[in-house]
Amino acid sequence: MDYLDNPIDFNNPRIASVFDEVSYWASHFAHLIFQHLELRPNLNVLDIGCGTGVPLFELAHIHGSTCQFTGVDIWQEALDRAALKLDVYGLTNVTLLKIDGNTLPFPDAHFDLIVSNLGVNNFDNPEAMLTQCARIAKRDARLVITTNIVGHMREFYEIYRQVLTDFGKPEYLERLAANEEHRSTRESLTRRLENADFRISKVIEDSFTLRYLDGRAFLHHWFIRLGFIDQWRKVVDKDDERAVFADLETRLNEYAQRHGELKLTVPMLYVEGIRAV
């Protein structure tokens, strides 16, 4: 009962340093895991693309000390942040490693559970990552993936498509279509898992809504700038960028004025597979 002997001291500045927020975006996908993952004891668990520790640390907390967790990522600065949290939390069942998800240098049949929250769309070769997952997964191990799928922020993409249509360069429309379609669908992701010898055991589809006062607020949002703006900029040539985005912001503002706000739909997918024999 050491939790009675070591109360949290809110006067310790290290506590505030790890009491930070999870992005509104990522929290919804992590919630899918916490809501639908069956909890079991005595697991060896891998979190691929753990970043600063979501959902890694919460999974370690809710599973307890009978389970061992390993978080891997290639983003050193995020791992440094995660290491600070790990030290403050005092979790002794978590290990952090800088490892590329396409290689995963672990022994064969090593893990009971592998999770990846919002990771699959960020891998250049998701098939290679899934092949590695199959190799390091024990027989009947579970692989859990959450991701945003094709159709996310469809309201934004429709407006962007209108802007590019009026701009008159068909190649821009082709690039925008490629940007949308690089994400998974339910069918494509389940097929990838099956091709990697995972039997699909659970599929959950859900969605949430992003809300903004107008297009300016949306395009200036820190997380939108972090996760999406660069890819949207690559749709057009540098010389046309400012003209296109000025028109885009204007039309987003007009849309928000007509509808009272700018609401964007984000479909979510939770897929769970079991390692086949």
C-alpha positions in Angstrom: 0.0 0.0 0.0 2.8 2.4 -0.9 0.2 4.8 -2.4 -0.6 5.7 1.2 3.0 6.4 2.0 3.8 8.6 -0.9 1.2 11.3 -1.4 1.5 13.7 -4.4 3.2 17.0 -3.3 1.7 19.8 -5.4 4.4 22.1 -4.2 7.0 20.0 -6.1 7.7 22.0 -9.3 8.4 18.7 -11.1 4.7 17.7 -10.7 3.5 20.8 -12.7 6.2 20.1 -15.4 4.4 16.8 -16.3 0.9 18.0 -15.7 0.4 19.0 -19.3 -2.5 18.6 -21.7 -3.0 15.9 -24.4 -4.1 17.5 -27.7 -7.8 17.5 -28.2 -7.2 15.6 -31.4 -5.1 12.7 -29.9 -7.2 12.4 -26.8 -10.2 11.1 -28.8 -8.2 8.3 -30.4 -6.6 7.3 -27.1 -10.1 7.2 -25.6 -11.0 4.5 -28.1 -8.3 2.3 -26.7 -9.2 2.9 -23.1 -12.9 2.3 -23.9 -12.6 -0.9 -26.0 -9.4 -2.7 -25.0 -9.9 -5.7 -22.7 -7.6 -5.4 -19.7 -5.6 -8.5 -18.8 -2.8 -9.3 -16.3 0.7 -10.4 -16.9 1.2 -8.8 -20.3 4.3 -7.8 -22.2 3.1 -4.7 -24.1 4.7 -2.6 -26.9 3.5 1.0 -27.8 4.7 1.9 -31.3 5.1 5.7 -31.8 4.7 6.4 -28.1 5.7 10.1 -28.5 5.6 11.8 -25.1 3.7 8.9 -23.5 0.1 8.8 -24.7 -1.4 6.2 -24.3 1.7 4.4 -22.9 1.7 5.7 -19.4 -2.0 5.5 -18.9 -2.0 2.0 -20.1 0.8 1.2 -17.7 -1.2 2.8 -14.8 -4.5 1.0 -15.5 -2.9 -2.4 -16.1 -0.8 -2.3 -13.0 2.5 -3.8 -12.0 1.9 -7.3 -13.4 2.4 -6.0 -16.9 5.5 -4.7 -18.6 5.5 -1.9 -21.1 7.9 -0.7 -23.8 7.4 2.5 -25.7 9.3 3.2 -28.9 9.6 6.3 -31.1 12.2 8.0 -33.4 11.5 11.5 -32.0 14.2 12.0 -29.4 12.8 15.2 -28.0 9.5 13.5 -27.3 11.2 10.6 -25.7 13.1 13.1 -23.5 9.8 14.5 -22.4 8.4 11.0 -21.8 11.5 10.2 -19.7 10.8 13.1 -17.4 7.2 12.0 -16.9 8.4 8.4 -16.3 10.7 9.6 -13.5 8.0 11.7 -11.9 5.3 9.0 -12.2 7.7 6.4 -10.7 6.5 3.7 -13.0 9.0 0.8 -12.8 7.3 -1.3 -15.4 7.9 1.0 -18.4 10.9 1.2 -20.7 11.5 3.9 -23.4 13.6 3.2 -26.5 14.5 5.2 -29.6 13.6 2.7 -32.3 12.2 2.9 -35.8 8.8 1.2 -36.0 9.8 -0.4 -39.3 12.6 -2.4 -37.7 11.5 -3.3 -34.2 14.7 -5.2 -33.1 12.9 -7.5 -30.6 12.9 -11.3 -30.4 10.4 -13.3 -32.2 7.1 -14.0 -30.4 8.0 -11.5 -27.6 4.8 -9.4 -27.0 1.3 -10.2 -25.8 -0.1 -6.8 -26.9 1.0 -4.2 -29.4 -0.7 -0.8 -29.7 -0.2 2.1 -32.0 -2.3 5.2 -31.5 -2.4 7.4 -34.6 0.7 5.8 -35.9 -0.1 3.9 -39.1 -0.7 7.0 -41.3 2.7 8.3 -40.4 4.7 5.3 -41.5 6.3 5.4 -45.0 5.8 1.7 -45.2 3.0 0.5 -42.9 3.2 -3.0 -44.4 6.8 -3.3 -43.1 5.7 -2.2 -39.7 2.9 -4.7 -39.6 5.2 -7.5 -40.8 7.5 -6.7 -37.9 4.5 -6.7 -35.5 3.5 -10.1 -36.6 7.1 -11.4 -36.1 7.4 -10.1 -32.5 3.8 -11.0 -31.5 3.2 -14.1 -29.6 0.6 -16.6 -30.8 -2.8 -15.1 -30.0 -1.3 -11.7 -29.2 -3.4 -8.7 -29.9 -2.5 -5.8 -32.2 -4.6 -2.6 -31.6 -4.4 0.3 -34.0 -6.3 3.6 -33.9 -6.3 6.1 -36.8 -8.1 8.8 -38.6 -9.4 7.5 -41.9 -10.3 8.8 -45.4 -13.0 11.4 -45.1 -11.6 13.3 -42.2 -12.3 17.0 -42.2 -14.3 16.5 -45.3 -15.9 19.9 -45.0 -12.5 21.5 -45.2 -11.4 19.4 -48.1 -14.5 20.3 -50.1 -13.8 24.0 -49.7 -10.1 23.5 -50.6 -11.2 21.5 -53.6 -13.5 24.4 -54.7 -10.6 26.9 -54.3 -8.3 24.8 -56.5 -10.9 24.1 -59.1 -11.4 27.9 -59.6 -7.6 28.4 -59.6 -7.5 26.3 -62.8 -4.5 24.0 -62.3 -5.7 20.3 -62.5 -2.4 19.1 -61.0 -3.3 20.8 -57.7 -6.5 18.8 -57.5 -4.6 15.6 -58.1 -2.2 16.4 -55.3 -5.1 17.2 -53.0 -6.7 13.9 -53.8 -3.5 12.1 -53.1 -3.3 13.9 -49.7 -6.7 12.7 -48.8 -6.3 9.2 -50.0 -3.0 8.4 -48.3 -5.0 7.7 -45.2 -6.5 4.3 -44.5 -10.1 3.1 -44.9 -11.7 0.5 -42.8 -11.3 -2.0 -45.6 -7.7 -1.1 -46.4 -6.5 -1.2 -42.8 -8.2 -4.5 -42.0 -6.8 -6.0 -45.2 -3.3 -4.9 -44.2 -3.7 -6.6 -40.8 -5.0 -9.8 -42.4 -2.1 -9.8 -44.9 0.3 -9.6 -42.0 -1.4 -12.7 -40.4 -3.6 -11.0 -37.9 -7.2 -12.2 -37.6 -9.6 -9.2 -37.2 -11.4 -9.5 -33.8 -12.8 -6.1 -33.3 -13.6 -3.0 -35.4 -15.0 0.2 -33.9 -15.9 3.2 -36.0 -16.7 6.5 -34.3 -16.2 10.2 -35.0 -15.9 13.6 -33.3 -16.2 17.2 -34.4 -13.6 20.0 -34.5 -15.2 23.4 -33.9 -13.8 26.8 -34.8 -15.2 30.3 -34.8 -14.0 30.8 -38.4 -11.3 29.8 -40.9 -8.7 32.1 -39.5 -8.9 30.4 -36.1 -8.7 27.0 -37.7 -5.7 27.8 -39.8 -3.9 29.4 -36.9 -4.6 26.6 -34.5 -1.3 25.2 -33.2 -2.1 21.6 -33.7 -3.4 22.2 -37.2 -0.2 23.9 -38.0 1.8 21.1 -36.4 0.0 18.2 -38.1 -1.5 19.3 -41.3 -0.5 22.7 -42.7 2.7 21.6 -44.3 1.0 18.8 -46.3 -1.7 21.2 -47.4 0.9 23.7 -48.5 2.6 21.0 -50.7 -0.6 20.7 -52.8 0.3 24.0 -54.6 3.5 25.4 -56.0 5.3 28.0 -53.8 4.5 30.9 -56.2 0.7 30.2 -55.8 0.7 29.4 -52.1 -0.3 32.8 -50.6 -3.0 33.5 -53.2 -4.5 30.0 -52.7 -4.5 30.2 -48.9 -5.9 33.7 -48.9 -8.8 32.5 -50.9 -9.1 29.4 -48.8 -9.2 31.4 -45.6 -11.8 33.7 -47.0 -14.1 30.8 -48.1 -13.7 29.1 -44.7 -14.7 32.3 -43.0 -17.7 32.6 -45.3 -18.7 29.0 -44.6 -18.5 29.7 -40.8 -20.5 32.9 -41.1 -23.3 31.0 -43.0 -23.3 28.1 -40.5 -22.6 30.0 -37.3 -19.2 28.3 -36.9 -16.7 26.0 -38.8 -17.5 22.4 -37.9 -15.2 19.6 -39.2 -16.0 15.9 -39.0 -13.2 13.5 -38.0 -14.0 9.8 -38.4 -12.1 7.4 -36.2 -11.2 3.8 -36.5 -10.2 1.2 -33.8 -9.0 -2.1 -35.2 -7.9 -5.1 -33.1 -6.3 -8.2 -34.6 -5.2 -11.4 -33.1 -1.9 -13.0 -34.3 -2.8 -16.1 -36.3 -0.9 -19.4 -36.0 
